Amino acid sequence: MKAKELREKTADQLHELLIEKRREQFNLRMQAGSGQPPRSSDFGEVRRDIARIKLILGEKKMGDAA
C-alpha cells in the first residue's frame, strides 16, 4: 500500500489494517516453518507495510496532540 492511500484512512481503519498485516506476517512465518517456502519478497513487503502503517498512526497521533 502507498502512504498516500493510508493517510486517507482513519486511525481505526489503520489499526484494523495493522492487525491484518500482522496476521499475514505470522502466516508467512508459519508457511516458512512448515517447509512451504513463500516468495521471499512477501516478507519484506509485509514488513514495509507494517512500518508505513505505524508511521502514519504516529503522525496522526502527533497531529491530534498539537
CHARMM-style PDB file with segment names, atoms N, HN, CA, C and O in Angstrom:
ATOM      1  N   MET     1       0.821  -1.184   0.000  1.00  0.00      PROA
ATOM      2  CA  MET     1       0.000   0.000   0.000  1.00  0.00      PROA
ATOM      3  C   MET     1       0.865   1.247   0.000  1.00  0.00      PROA
ATOM      4  O   MET     1       1.956   1.266   0.569  1.00  0.00      PROA
ATOM      5  N   LYS     2       0.373   2.258  -0.630  1.00  0.00      PROA
ATOM      6  HN  LYS     2      -0.513   2.242  -1.092  1.00  0.00      PROA
ATOM      7  CA  LYS     2       1.104   3.510  -0.678  1.00  0.00      PROA
ATOM      8  C   LYS     2       0.729   4.372   0.523  1.00  0.00      PROA
ATOM      9  O   LYS     2      -0.382   4.289   1.047  1.00  0.00      PROA
ATOM     10  N   ALA     3       1.678   5.199   0.944  1.00  0.00      PROA
ATOM     11  HN  ALA     3       2.581   5.266   0.519  1.00  0.00      PROA
ATOM     12  CA  ALA     3       1.463   6.057   2.101  1.00  0.00      PROA
ATOM     13  C   ALA     3       0.312   7.027   1.858  1.00  0.00      PROA
ATOM     14  O   ALA     3      -0.429   7.352   2.786  1.00  0.00      PROA
ATOM     15  N   LYS     4       0.158   7.486   0.632  1.00  0.00      PROA
ATOM     16  HN  LYS     4       0.761   7.221  -0.122  1.00  0.00      PROA
ATOM     17  CA  LYS     4      -0.924   8.420   0.308  1.00  0.00      PROA
ATOM     18  C   LYS     4      -2.286   7.778   0.571  1.00  0.00      PROA
ATOM     19  O   LYS     4      -3.188   8.425   1.104  1.00  0.00      PROA
ATOM     20  N   GLU     5      -2.433   6.517   0.201  1.00  0.00      PROA
ATOM     21  HN  GLU     5      -1.701   5.992  -0.232  1.00  0.00      PROA
ATOM     22  CA  GLU     5      -3.684   5.799   0.440  1.00  0.00      PROA
ATOM     23  C   GLU     5      -3.925   5.629   1.932  1.00  0.00      PROA
ATOM     24  O   GLU     5      -5.058   5.743   2.398  1.00  0.00      PROA
ATOM     25  N   LEU     6      -2.870   5.358   2.674  1.00  0.00      PROA
ATOM     26  HN  LEU     6      -1.949   5.266   2.296  1.00  0.00      PROA
ATOM     27  CA  LEU     6      -3.001   5.137   4.108  1.00  0.00      PROA
ATOM     28  C   LEU     6      -3.363   6.416   4.850  1.00  0.00      PROA
ATOM     29  O   LEU     6      -4.095   6.372   5.839  1.00  0.00      PROA
ATOM     30  N   ARG     7      -2.863   7.546   4.389  1.00  0.00      PROA
ATOM     31  HN  ARG     7      -2.268   7.582   3.585  1.00  0.00      PROA
ATOM     32  CA  ARG     7      -3.151   8.820   5.061  1.00  0.00      PROA
ATOM     33  C   ARG     7      -4.629   9.199   4.944  1.00  0.00      PROA
ATOM     34  O   ARG     7      -5.130   9.984   5.748  1.00  0.00      PROA
ATOM     35  N   GLU     8      -5.320   8.655   3.960  1.00  0.00      PROA
ATOM     36  HN  GLU     8      -4.913   8.017   3.307  1.00  0.00      PROA
ATOM     37  CA  GLU     8      -6.739   8.952   3.779  1.00  0.00      PROA
ATOM     38  C   GLU     8      -7.620   8.153   4.729  1.00  0.00      PROA
ATOM     39  O   GLU     8      -8.801   8.466   4.877  1.00  0.00      PROA
ATOM     40  N   LYS     9      -7.076   7.138   5.370  1.00  0.00      PROA
ATOM     41  HN  LYS     9      -6.116   6.884   5.250  1.00  0.00      PROA
ATOM     42  CA  LYS     9      -7.848   6.280   6.266  1.00  0.00      PROA
ATOM     43  C   LYS     9      -7.883   6.874   7.675  1.00  0.00      PROA
ATOM     44  O   LYS     9      -7.031   7.680   8.050  1.00  0.00      PROA
ATOM     45  N   THR    10      -8.889   6.456   8.439  1.00  0.00      PROA
ATOM     46  HN  THR    10      -9.581   5.802   8.134  1.00  0.00      PROA
ATOM     47  CA  THR    10      -8.990   6.900   9.829  1.00  0.00      PROA
ATOM     48  C   THR    10      -8.062   6.048  10.688  1.00  0.00      PROA
ATOM     49  O   THR    10      -7.535   5.031  10.238  1.00  0.00      PROA
ATOM     50  N   ALA    11      -7.874   6.479  11.927  1.00  0.00      PROA
ATOM     51  HN  ALA    11      -8.302   7.306  12.293  1.00  0.00      PROA
ATOM     52  CA  ALA    11      -6.999   5.746  12.842  1.00  0.00      PROA
ATOM     53  C   ALA    11      -7.551   4.345  13.118  1.00  0.00      PROA
ATOM     54  O   ALA    11      -6.781   3.390  13.215  1.00  0.00      PROA
ATOM     55  N   ASP    12      -8.864   4.211  13.245  1.00  0.00      PROA
ATOM     56  HN  ASP    12      -9.490   4.986  13.166  1.00  0.00      PROA
ATOM     57  CA  ASP    12      -9.463   2.893  13.486  1.00  0.00      PROA
ATOM     58  C   ASP    12      -9.237   1.953  12.304  1.00  0.00      PROA
ATOM     59  O   ASP    12      -8.943   0.772  12.488  1.00  0.00      PROA
ATOM     60  N   GLN    13      -9.375   2.482  11.102  1.00  0.00      PROA
ATOM     61  HN  GLN    13      -9.614   3.442  10.952  1.00  0.00      PROA
ATOM     62  CA  GLN    13      -9.137   1.668   9.915  1.00  0.00      PROA
ATOM     63  C   GLN    13      -7.675   1.241   9.844  1.00  0.00      PROA
ATOM     64  O   GLN    13      -7.368   0.119   9.440  1.00  0.00      PROA
ATOM     65  N   LEU    14      -6.784   2.132  10.233  1.00  0.00      PROA
ATOM     66  HN  LEU    14      -7.033   3.044  10.560  1.00  0.00      PROA
ATOM     67  CA  LEU    14      -5.358   1.797  10.221  1.00  0.00      PROA
ATOM     68  C   LEU    14      -5.031   0.722  11.252  1.00  0.00      PROA
ATOM     69  O   LEU    14      -4.210  -0.157  10.989  1.00  0.00      PROA
ATOM     70  N   HSD    15      -5.663   0.783  12.420  1.00  0.00      PROA
ATOM     71  HN  HSD    15      -6.330   1.497  12.634  1.00  0.00      PROA
ATOM     72  CA  HSD    15      -5.440  -0.250  13.437  1.00  0.00      PROA
ATOM     73  C   HSD    15      -5.903  -1.618  12.926  1.00  0.00      PROA
ATOM     74  O   HSD    15      -5.223  -2.624  13.129  1.00  0.00      PROA
ATOM     75  N   GLU    16      -7.058  -1.646  12.266  1.00  0.00      PROA
ATOM     76  HN  GLU    16      -7.610  -0.828  12.101  1.00  0.00      PROA
ATOM     77  CA  GLU    16      -7.559  -2.900  11.707  1.00  0.00      PROA
ATOM     78  C   GLU    16      -6.613  -3.429  10.631  1.00  0.00      PROA
ATOM     79  O   GLU    16      -6.341  -4.628  10.570  1.00  0.00      PROA
ATOM     80  N   LEU    17      -6.120  -2.542   9.796  1.00  0.00      PROA
ATOM     81  HN  LEU    17      -6.340  -1.568   9.846  1.00  0.00      PROA
ATOM     82  CA  LEU    17      -5.194  -2.933   8.738  1.00  0.00      PROA
ATOM     83  C   LEU    17      -3.881  -3.448   9.325  1.00  0.00      PROA
ATOM     84  O   LEU    17      -3.287  -4.391   8.803  1.00  0.00      PROA
ATOM     85  N   LEU    18      -3.436  -2.823  10.412  1.00  0.00      PROA
ATOM     86  HN  LEU    18      -3.919  -2.057  10.836  1.00  0.00      PROA
ATOM     87  CA  LEU    18      -2.211  -3.266  11.082  1.00  0.00      PROA
ATOM     88  C   LEU    18      -2.372  -4.683  11.615  1.00  0.00      PROA
ATOM     89  O   LEU    18      -1.468  -5.506  11.470  1.00  0.00      PROA
ATOM     90  N   ILE    19      -3.507  -4.972  12.225  1.00  0.00      PROA
ATOM     91  HN  ILE    19      -4.241  -4.303  12.342  1.00  0.00      PROA
ATOM     92  CA  ILE    19      -3.770  -6.317  12.735  1.00  0.00      PROA
ATOM     93  C   ILE    19      -3.782  -7.322  11.591  1.00  0.00      PROA
ATOM     94  O   ILE    19      -3.235  -8.418  11.712  1.00  0.00      PROA
ATOM     95  N   GLU    20      -4.409  -6.943  10.481  1.00  0.00      PROA
ATOM     96  HN  GLU    20      -4.853  -6.053  10.383  1.00  0.00      PROA
ATOM     97  CA  GLU    20      -4.466  -7.820   9.310  1.00  0.00      PROA
ATOM     98  C   GLU    20      -3.061  -8.117   8.766  1.00  0.00      PROA
ATOM     99  O   GLU    20      -2.754  -9.258   8.424  1.00  0.00      PROA
ATOM    100  N   LYS    21      -2.217  -7.088   8.690  1.00  0.00      PROA
ATOM    101  HN  LYS    21      -2.467  -6.161   8.969  1.00  0.00      PROA
ATOM    102  CA  LYS    21      -0.849  -7.275   8.185  1.00  0.00      PROA
ATOM    103  C   LYS    21      -0.020  -8.117   9.143  1.00  0.00      PROA
ATOM    104  O   LYS    21       0.808  -8.914   8.701  1.00  0.00      PROA
ATOM    105  N   ARG    22      -0.225  -7.957  10.445  1.00  0.00      PROA
ATOM    106  HN  ARG    22      -0.898  -7.310  10.804  1.00  0.00      PROA
ATOM    107  CA  ARG    22       0.500  -8.781  11.413  1.00  0.00      PROA
ATOM    108  C   ARG    22       0.104 -10.245  11.276  1.00  0.00      PROA
ATOM    109  O   ARG    22       0.950 -11.133  11.384  1.00  0.00      PROA
ATOM    110  N   ARG    23      -1.189 -10.500  11.035  1.00  0.00      PROA
ATOM    111  HN  ARG    23      -1.876  -9.778  10.947  1.00  0.00      PROA
ATOM    112  CA  ARG    23      -1.640 -11.879  10.806  1.00  0.00      PROA
ATOM    113  C   ARG    23      -0.990 -12.456   9.552  1.00  0.00      PROA
ATOM    114  O   ARG    23      -0.556 -13.608   9.526  1.00  0.00      PROA
ATOM    115  N   GLU    24      -0.935 -11.630   8.523  1.00  0.00      PROA
ATOM    116  HN  GLU    24      -1.288 -10.694   8.544  1.00  0.00      PROA
ATOM    117  CA  GLU    24      -0.316 -12.066   7.272  1.00  0.00      PROA
ATOM    118  C   GLU    24       1.162 -12.401   7.494  1.00  0.00      PROA
ATOM    119  O   GLU    24       1.666 -13.391   6.964  1.00  0.00      PROA
ATOM    120  N   GLN    25       1.849 -11.570   8.282  1.00  0.00      PROA
ATOM    121  HN  GLN    25       1.439 -10.766   8.713  1.00  0.00      PROA
ATOM    122  CA  GLN    25       3.253 -11.819   8.595  1.00  0.00      PROA
ATOM    123  C   GLN    25       3.402 -13.136   9.369  1.00  0.00      PROA
ATOM    124  O   GLN    25       4.308 -13.924   9.098  1.00  0.00      PROA
ATOM    125  N   PHE    26       2.514 -13.360  10.321  1.00  0.00      PROA
ATOM    126  HN  PHE    26       1.778 -12.720  10.541  1.00  0.00      PROA
ATOM    127  CA  PHE    26       2.544 -14.605  11.091  1.00  0.00      PROA
ATOM    128  C   PHE    26       2.328 -15.806  10.178  1.00  0.00      PROA
ATOM    129  O   PHE    26       3.035 -16.807  10.290  1.00  0.00      PROA
ATOM    130  N   ASN    27       1.357 -15.712   9.278  1.00  0.00      PROA
ATOM    131  HN  ASN    27       0.782 -14.898   9.187  1.00  0.00      PROA
ATOM    132  CA  ASN    27       1.072 -16.818   8.358  1.00  0.00      PROA
ATOM    133  C   ASN    27       2.266 -17.101   7.447  1.00  0.00      PROA
ATOM    134  O   ASN    27       2.550 -18.259   7.144  1.00  0.00      PROA
ATOM    135  N   LEU    28       2.958 -16.067   7.015  1.00  0.00      PROA
ATOM    136  HN  LEU    28       2.728 -15.125   7.261  1.00  0.00      PROA
ATOM    137  CA  LEU    28       4.149 -16.275   6.183  1.00  0.00      PROA
ATOM    138  C   LEU    28       5.234 -17.012   6.972  1.00  0.00      PROA
ATOM    139  O   LEU    28       5.904 -17.898   6.442  1.00  0.00      PROA
ATOM    140  N   ARG    29       5.396 -16.637   8.240  1.00  0.00      PROA
ATOM    141  HN  ARG    29       4.851 -15.917   8.670  1.00  0.00      PROA
ATOM    142  CA  ARG    29       6.397 -17.326   9.071  1.00  0.00      PROA
ATOM    143  C   ARG    29       6.024 -18.783   9.277  1.00  0.00      PROA
ATOM    144  O   ARG    29       6.897 -19.651   9.272  1.00  0.00      PROA
ATOM    145  N   MET    30       4.736 -19.064   9.458  1.00  0.00      PROA
ATOM    146  HN  MET    30       4.027 -18.359   9.462  1.00  0.00      PROA
ATOM    147  CA  MET    30       4.290 -20.444   9.652  1.00  0.00      PROA
ATOM    148  C   MET    30       4.488 -21.259   8.373  1.00  0.00      PROA
ATOM    149  O   MET    30       4.863 -22.430   8.433  1.00  0.00      PROA
ATOM    150  N   GLN    31       4.239 -20.647   7.232  1.00  0.00      PROA
ATOM    151  HN  GLN    31       3.934 -19.696   7.183  1.00  0.00      PROA
ATOM    152  CA  GLN    31       4.462 -21.332   5.962  1.00  0.00      PROA
ATOM    153  C   GLN    31       5.932 -21.688   5.803  1.00  0.00      PROA
ATOM    154  O   GLN    31       6.271 -22.794   5.382  1.00  0.00      PROA
ATOM    155  N   ALA    32       6.796 -20.748   6.141  1.00  0.00      PROA
ATOM    156  HN  ALA    32       6.521 -19.849   6.483  1.00  0.00      PROA
ATOM    157  CA  ALA    32       8.235 -20.998   6.010  1.00  0.00      PROA
ATOM    158  C   ALA    32       8.666 -22.083   6.989  1.00  0.00      PROA
ATOM    159  O   ALA    32       9.521 -22.907   6.663  1.00  0.00      PROA
ATOM    160  N   GLY    33       8.087 -22.091   8.171  1.00  0.00      PROA
ATOM    161  HN  GLY    33       7.392 -21.423   8.436  1.00  0.00      PROA
ATOM    162  CA  GLY    33       8.448 -23.093   9.175  1.00  0.00      PROA
ATOM    163  C   GLY    33       7.962 -24.485   8.830  1.00  0.00      PROA
ATOM    164  O   GLY    33       8.569 -25.475   9.238  1.00  0.00      PROA
ATOM    165  N   SER    34       6.873 -24.572   8.082  1.00  0.00      PROA
ATOM    166  HN  SER    34       6.380 -23.768   7.751  1.00  0.00      PROA
ATOM    167  CA  SER    34       6.327 -25.876   7.739  1.00  0.00      PROA
ATOM    168  C   SER    34       6.946 -26.449   6.470  1.00  0.00      PROA
ATOM    169  O   SER    34       6.556 -27.524   6.016  1.00  0.00      PROA
ATOM    170  N   GLY    35       7.900 -25.742   5.905  1.00  0.00      PROA
ATOM    171  HN  GLY    35       8.217 -24.868   6.274  1.00  0.00      PROA
ATOM    172  CA  GLY    35       8.586 -26.266   4.730  1.00  0.00      PROA
ATOM    173  C   GLY    35       7.989 -25.820   3.417  1.00  0.00      PROA
ATOM    174  O   GLY    35       8.475 -26.216   2.357  1.00  0.00      PROA
ATOM    175  N   GLN    36       6.955 -25.011   3.453  1.00  0.00      PROA
ATOM    176  HN  GLN    36       6.559 -24.689   4.313  1.00  0.00      PROA
ATOM    177  CA  GLN    36       6.349 -24.497   2.232  1.00  0.00      PROA
ATOM    178  C   GLN    36       6.845 -23.073   2.051  1.00  0.00      PROA
ATOM    179  O   GLN    36       6.231 -22.139   2.568  1.00  0.00      PROA
ATOM    180  N   PRO    37       7.934 -22.888   1.333  1.00  0.00      PROA
ATOM    181  CA  PRO    37       8.538 -21.547   1.268  1.00  0.00      PROA
ATOM    182  C   PRO    37       7.697 -20.558   0.467  1.00  0.00      PROA
ATOM    183  O   PRO    37       7.413 -20.787  -0.708  1.00  0.00      PROA
ATOM    184  N   PRO    38       7.296 -19.447   1.112  1.00  0.00      PROA
ATOM    185  CA  PRO    38       6.600 -18.399   0.363  1.00  0.00      PROA
ATOM    186  C   PRO    38       7.608 -17.583  -0.436  1.00  0.00      PROA
ATOM    187  O   PRO    38       8.816 -17.761  -0.283  1.00  0.00      PROA
ATOM    188  N   ARG    39       7.118 -16.698  -1.279  1.00  0.00      PROA
ATOM    189  HN  ARG    39       6.136 -16.553  -1.403  1.00  0.00      PROA
ATOM    190  CA  ARG    39       8.033 -15.837  -2.027  1.00  0.00      PROA
ATOM    191  C   ARG    39       8.803 -14.986  -1.028  1.00  0.00      PROA
ATOM    192  O   ARG    39       8.217 -14.449  -0.088  1.00  0.00      PROA
ATOM    193  N   SER    40      10.080 -14.863  -1.220  1.00  0.00      PROA
ATOM    194  HN  SER    40      10.556 -15.299  -1.983  1.00  0.00      PROA
ATOM    195  CA  SER    40      10.901 -14.122  -0.268  1.00  0.00      PROA
ATOM    196  C   SER    40      10.559 -12.639  -0.264  1.00  0.00      PROA
ATOM    197  O   SER    40      10.773 -11.963   0.743  1.00  0.00      PROA
ATOM    198  N   SER    41      10.040 -12.126  -1.355  1.00  0.00      PROA
ATOM    199  HN  SER    41       9.867 -12.675  -2.173  1.00  0.00      PROA
ATOM    200  CA  SER    41       9.680 -10.709  -1.412  1.00  0.00      PROA
ATOM    201  C   SER    41       8.454 -10.397  -0.559  1.00  0.00      PROA
ATOM    202  O   SER    41       8.242  -9.247  -0.173  1.00  0.00      PROA
ATOM    203  N   ASP    42       7.643 -11.417  -0.261  1.00  0.00      PROA
ATOM    204  HN  ASP    42       7.814 -12.351  -0.574  1.00  0.00      PROA
ATOM    205  CA  ASP    42       6.446 -11.203   0.553  1.00  0.00      PROA
ATOM    206  C   ASP    42       6.808 -10.751   1.964  1.00  0.00      PROA
ATOM    207  O   ASP    42       6.129  -9.897   2.534  1.00  0.00      PROA
ATOM    208  N   PHE    43       7.868 -11.314   2.529  1.00  0.00      PROA
ATOM    209  HN  PHE    43       8.420 -12.007   2.066  1.00  0.00      PROA
ATOM    210  CA  PHE    43       8.279 -10.935   3.884  1.00  0.00      PROA
ATOM    211  C   PHE    43       8.598  -9.443   3.947  1.00  0.00      PROA
ATOM    212  O   PHE    43       8.116  -8.738   4.833  1.00  0.00      PROA
ATOM    213  N   GLY    44       9.394  -8.977   3.027  1.00  0.00      PROA
ATOM    214  HN  GLY    44       9.786  -9.550   2.307  1.00  0.00      PROA
ATOM    215  CA  GLY    44       9.790  -7.575   3.020  1.00  0.00      PROA
ATOM    216  C   GLY    44       8.620  -6.644   2.755  1.00  0.00      PROA
ATOM    217  O   GLY    44       8.516  -5.574   3.355  1.00  0.00      PROA
ATOM    218  N   GLU    45       7.745  -7.057   1.857  1.00  0.00      PROA
ATOM    219  HN  GLU    45       7.829  -7.926   1.370  1.00  0.00      PROA
ATOM    220  CA  GLU    45       6.592  -6.224   1.521  1.00  0.00      PROA
ATOM    221  C   GLU    45       5.679  -6.038   2.729  1.00  0.00      PROA
ATOM    222  O   GLU    45       5.236  -4.925   3.012  1.00  0.00      PROA
ATOM    223  N   VAL    46       5.403  -7.121   3.433  1.00  0.00      PROA
ATOM    224  HN  VAL    46       5.764  -8.025   3.203  1.00  0.00      PROA
ATOM    225  CA  VAL    46       4.536  -7.043   4.610  1.00  0.00      PROA
ATOM    226  C   VAL    46       5.213  -6.223   5.706  1.00  0.00      PROA
ATOM    227  O   VAL    46       4.561  -5.423   6.377  1.00  0.00      PROA
ATOM    228  N   ARG    47       6.496  -6.417   5.883  1.00  0.00      PROA
ATOM    229  HN  ARG    47       7.025  -7.067   5.338  1.00  0.00      PROA
ATOM    230  CA  ARG    47       7.226  -5.675   6.904  1.00  0.00      PROA
ATOM    231  C   ARG    47       7.212  -4.169   6.611  1.00  0.00      PROA
ATOM    232  O   ARG    47       7.047  -3.356   7.520  1.00  0.00      PROA
ATOM    233  N   ARG    48       7.385  -3.813   5.353  1.00  0.00      PROA
ATOM    234  HN  ARG    48       7.519  -4.474   4.614  1.00  0.00      PROA
ATOM    235  CA  ARG    48       7.348  -2.395   4.973  1.00  0.00      PROA
ATOM    236  C   ARG    48       5.942  -1.807   5.142  1.00  0.00      PROA
ATOM    237  O   ARG    48       5.792  -0.660   5.561  1.00  0.00      PROA
ATOM    238  N   ASP    49       4.914  -2.602   4.813  1.00  0.00      PROA
ATOM    239  HN  ASP    49       5.037  -3.534   4.472  1.00  0.00      PROA
ATOM    240  CA  ASP    49       3.541  -2.135   5.005  1.00  0.00      PROA
ATOM    241  C   ASP    49       3.265  -1.857   6.483  1.00  0.00      PROA
ATOM    242  O   ASP    49       2.643  -0.851   6.825  1.00  0.00      PROA
ATOM    243  N   ILE    50       3.728  -2.750   7.353  1.00  0.00      PROA
ATOM    244  HN  ILE    50       4.233  -3.567   7.075  1.00  0.00      PROA
ATOM    245  CA  ILE    50       3.542  -2.554   8.791  1.00  0.00      PROA
ATOM    246  C   ILE    50       4.245  -1.279   9.239  1.00  0.00      PROA
ATOM    247  O   ILE    50       3.690  -0.506  10.021  1.00  0.00      PROA
ATOM    248  N   ALA    51       5.449  -1.057   8.755  1.00  0.00      PROA
ATOM    249  HN  ALA    51       5.900  -1.685   8.120  1.00  0.00      PROA
ATOM    250  CA  ALA    51       6.204   0.137   9.130  1.00  0.00      PROA
ATOM    251  C   ALA    51       5.487   1.401   8.644  1.00  0.00      PROA
ATOM    252  O   ALA    51       5.429   2.392   9.371  1.00  0.00      PROA
ATOM    253  N   ARG    52       4.948   1.376   7.440  1.00  0.00      PROA
ATOM    254  HN  ARG    52       4.995   0.571   6.849  1.00  0.00      PROA
ATOM    255  CA  ARG    52       4.220   2.539   6.919  1.00  0.00      PROA
ATOM    256  C   ARG    52       2.996   2.850   7.767  1.00  0.00      PROA
ATOM    257  O   ARG    52       2.723   4.005   8.093  1.00  0.00      PROA
ATOM    258  N   ILE    53       2.264   1.797   8.117  1.00  0.00      PROA
ATOM    259  HN  ILE    53       2.485   0.858   7.852  1.00  0.00      PROA
ATOM    260  CA  ILE    53       1.050   1.988   8.910  1.00  0.00      PROA
ATOM    261  C   ILE    53       1.407   2.578  10.273  1.00  0.00      PROA
ATOM    262  O   ILE    53       0.744   3.501  10.746  1.00  0.00      PROA
ATOM    263  N   LYS    54       2.451   2.046  10.901  1.00  0.00      PROA
ATOM    264  HN  LYS    54       2.989   1.296  10.517  1.00  0.00      PROA
ATOM    265  CA  LYS    54       2.866   2.562  12.208  1.00  0.00      PROA
ATOM    266  C   LYS    54       3.315   4.018  12.111  1.00  0.00      PROA
ATOM    267  O   LYS    54       3.018   4.820  12.996  1.00  0.00      PROA
ATOM    268  N   LEU    55       4.019   4.357  11.054  1.00  0.00      PROA
ATOM    269  HN  LEU    55       4.261   3.706  10.334  1.00  0.00      PROA
ATOM    270  CA  LEU    55       4.482   5.726  10.860  1.00  0.00      PROA
ATOM    271  C   LEU    55       3.300   6.683  10.737  1.00  0.00      PROA
ATOM    272  O   LEU    55       3.294   7.746  11.358  1.00  0.00      PROA
ATOM    273  N   ILE    56       2.318   6.318   9.955  1.00  0.00      PROA
ATOM    274  HN  ILE    56       2.323   5.454   9.451  1.00  0.00      PROA
ATOM    275  CA  ILE    56       1.171   7.195   9.734  1.00  0.00      PROA
ATOM    276  C   ILE    56       0.311   7.279  10.989  1.00  0.00      PROA
ATOM    277  O   ILE    56      -0.249   8.336  11.280  1.00  0.00      PROA
ATOM    278  N   LEU    57       0.195   6.176  11.741  1.00  0.00      PROA
ATOM    279  HN  LEU    57       0.650   5.317  11.504  1.00  0.00      PROA
ATOM    280  CA  LEU    57      -0.514   6.241  13.017  1.00  0.00      PROA
ATOM    281  C   LEU    57       0.183   7.221  13.962  1.00  0.00      PROA
ATOM    282  O   LEU    57      -0.475   7.984  14.670  1.00  0.00      PROA
ATOM    283  N   GLY    58       1.503   7.196  13.969  1.00  0.00      PROA
ATOM    284  HN  GLY    58       2.038   6.577  13.394  1.00  0.00      PROA
ATOM    285  CA  GLY    58       2.262   8.137  14.789  1.00  0.00      PROA
ATOM    286  C   GLY    58       2.055   9.569  14.349  1.00  0.00      PROA
ATOM    287  O   GLY    58       1.930  10.469  15.180  1.00  0.00      PROA
ATOM    288  N   GLU    59       2.018   9.783  13.042  1.00  0.00      PROA
ATOM    289  HN  GLU    59       2.120   9.052  12.367  1.00  0.00      PROA
ATOM    290  CA  GLU    59       1.778  11.132  12.513  1.00  0.00      PROA
ATOM    291  C   GLU    59       0.405  11.637  12.943  1.00  0.00      PROA
ATOM    292  O   GLU    59       0.251  12.789  13.349  1.00  0.00      PROA
ATOM    293  N   LYS    60      -0.589  10.758  12.849  1.00  0.00      PROA
ATOM    294  HN  LYS    60      -0.464   9.822  12.519  1.00  0.00      PROA
ATOM    295  CA  LYS    60      -1.948  11.147  13.235  1.00  0.00      PROA
ATOM    296  C   LYS    60      -2.013  11.443  14.731  1.00  0.00      PROA
ATOM    297  O   LYS    60      -2.693  12.377  15.155  1.00  0.00      PROA
ATOM    298  N   LYS    61      -1.305  10.646  15.525  1.00  0.00      PROA
ATOM    299  HN  LYS    61      -0.752   9.888  15.181  1.00  0.00      PROA
ATOM    300  CA  LYS    61      -1.287  10.855  16.977  1.00  0.00      PROA
ATOM    301  C   LYS    61      -0.628  12.194  17.312  1.00  0.00      PROA
ATOM    302  O   LYS    61      -1.123  12.930  18.166  1.00  0.00      PROA
ATOM    303  N   MET    62       0.480  12.513  16.648  1.00  0.00      PROA
ATOM    304  HN  MET    62       0.882  11.915  15.954  1.00  0.00      PROA
ATOM    305  CA  MET    62       1.167  13.780  16.894  1.00  0.00      PROA
ATOM    306  C   MET    62       0.317  14.958  16.409  1.00  0.00      PROA
ATOM    307  O   MET    62       0.327  16.029  17.016  1.00  0.00      PROA
ATOM    308  N   GLY    63      -0.409  14.755  15.326  1.00  0.00      PROA
ATOM    309  HN  GLY    63      -0.418  13.885  14.834  1.00  0.00      PROA
ATOM    310  CA  GLY    63      -1.284  15.806  14.810  1.00  0.00      PROA
ATOM    311  C   GLY    63      -2.440  16.085  15.751  1.00  0.00      PROA
ATOM    312  O   GLY    63      -2.856  17.235  15.896  1.00  0.00      PROA
ATOM    313  N   ASP    64      -2.969  15.043  16.397  1.00  0.00      PROA
ATOM    314  HN  ASP    64      -2.631  14.110  16.279  1.00  0.00      PROA
ATOM    315  CA  ASP    64      -4.053  15.220  17.352  1.00  0.00      PROA
ATOM    316  C   ASP    64      -3.562  15.893  18.619  1.00  0.00      PROA
ATOM    317  O   ASP    64      -4.303  16.647  19.250  1.00  0.00      PROA
ATOM    318  N   ALA    65      -2.314  15.628  18.998  1.00  0.00      PROA
ATOM    319  HN  ALA    65      -1.712  15.016  18.486  1.00  0.00      PROA
ATOM    320  CA  ALA    65      -1.764  16.198  20.224  1.00  0.00      PROA
ATOM    321  C   ALA    65      -1.452  17.683  20.054  1.00  0.00      PROA
ATOM    322  O   ALA    65      -1.452  18.438  21.026  1.00  0.00      PROA
ATOM    323  N   ALA    66      -1.191  18.093  18.829  1.00  0.00      PROA
ATOM    324  HN  ALA    66      -1.192  17.480  18.039  1.00  0.00      PROA
ATOM    325  CA  ALA    66      -0.817  19.513  18.597  1.00  0.00      PROA
ATOM    326  C   ALA    66      -2.005  20.439  18.585  1.00  0.00      PROA
ATOM    327  OT1 ALA    66      -1.846  21.646  18.403  1.00  0.00      PROA
TER     328      ALA     66
END
